[in-house]
Amino acid sequence: MFPILAERLAERVDAVVGVDTHTDTHTAAVLTAVGTVLAEITVPATDDGAAVLLAWAGRQTAVLGTGRRAWALDGARCHG
């Protein structure tokens, strides 16, 4: 990420939820706006897994400032 973009994002959110998608699972991490990893989770690539991921992200980010978060998805079920 370009430094100016990272700086602007850090001013607007309290956390970034990064998700690496796979065929059978999705792995996510919550990072502070400056890039410190706070927590990680792997869930099944199912509707139930998505619900778990959304609830988990809400809990992880609720304690950070206003709870404002950005999502960064890798590939969105695109595998090479």
C-alpha positions as CSV (number, residue, x, y, z in Angstrom):
1,M,0.0,0.0,0.0
2,F,1.3,3.5,-0.8
3,P,2.2,5.4,2.4
4,I,-0.3,8.2,1.7
5,L,-3.1,5.7,1.3
6,A,-2.2,3.9,4.5
7,E,-2.1,7.2,6.3
8,R,-5.5,8.2,5.1
9,L,-6.9,4.8,6.0
10,A,-5.4,5.0,9.5
11,E,-7.3,8.3,10.0
12,R,-10.6,6.7,9.0
13,V,-10.8,3.3,10.6
14,D,-9.9,1.7,13.9
15,A,-9.1,-1.7,12.3
16,V,-8.7,-3.6,9.1
17,V,-10.1,-7.1,8.7
18,G,-8.0,-9.0,6.1
19,V,-9.5,-12.2,4.6
20,D,-7.6,-14.8,2.6
21,T,-10.2,-16.9,0.7
22,H,-9.7,-20.5,-0.2
23,T,-11.9,-23.3,-1.6
24,D,-12.7,-24.9,1.8
25,T,-11.8,-22.2,4.3
26,H,-11.3,-18.5,4.8
27,T,-8.6,-17.2,7.1
28,A,-8.9,-13.7,8.6
29,A,-6.9,-11.4,10.7
30,V,-7.8,-8.2,12.5
31,L,-5.1,-5.5,12.3
32,T,-5.0,-2.1,13.9
33,A,-5.0,0.8,11.5
34,V,-1.2,0.9,11.7
35,G,-0.8,-2.9,11.0
36,T,-0.5,-4.6,14.3
37,V,-2.2,-8.1,14.2
38,L,-4.7,-8.4,17.0
39,A,-6.3,-11.8,16.3
40,E,-6.7,-14.5,13.6
41,I,-9.3,-17.0,12.8
42,T,-10.0,-19.7,10.1
43,V,-13.6,-20.6,9.3
44,P,-15.2,-23.0,6.8
45,A,-16.1,-21.5,3.4
46,T,-19.8,-21.9,4.1
47,D,-22.7,-19.6,5.0
48,D,-22.2,-20.6,8.7
49,G,-18.5,-19.9,8.4
50,A,-19.2,-16.4,7.0
51,A,-21.7,-15.8,9.9
52,V,-19.0,-16.8,12.4
53,L,-16.4,-14.6,10.7
54,L,-18.7,-11.5,10.7
55,A,-19.6,-12.0,14.4
56,W,-16.0,-12.5,15.3
57,A,-14.9,-9.4,13.4
58,G,-17.6,-7.4,15.2
59,R,-16.4,-8.6,18.6
60,Q,-12.7,-8.0,17.8
61,T,-13.2,-4.5,16.5
62,A,-15.9,-3.3,18.9
63,V,-13.3,-2.6,21.6
64,L,-11.2,-0.4,19.3
65,G,-12.3,3.2,19.4
66,T,-15.6,3.6,17.5
67,G,-15.4,0.1,15.9
68,R,-15.0,1.5,12.4
69,R,-13.4,-1.2,10.2
70,A,-12.4,-1.7,6.7
71,W,-12.4,-5.1,5.0
72,A,-9.7,-6.4,2.6
73,L,-10.6,-9.5,0.7
74,D,-8.0,-11.5,-1.3
75,G,-9.4,-13.1,-4.4
76,A,-13.0,-13.7,-3.3
77,R,-13.0,-17.4,-4.2
78,C,-10.7,-16.9,-7.2
79,H,-7.9,-19.5,-7.1
80,G,-5.1,-18.7,-9.5
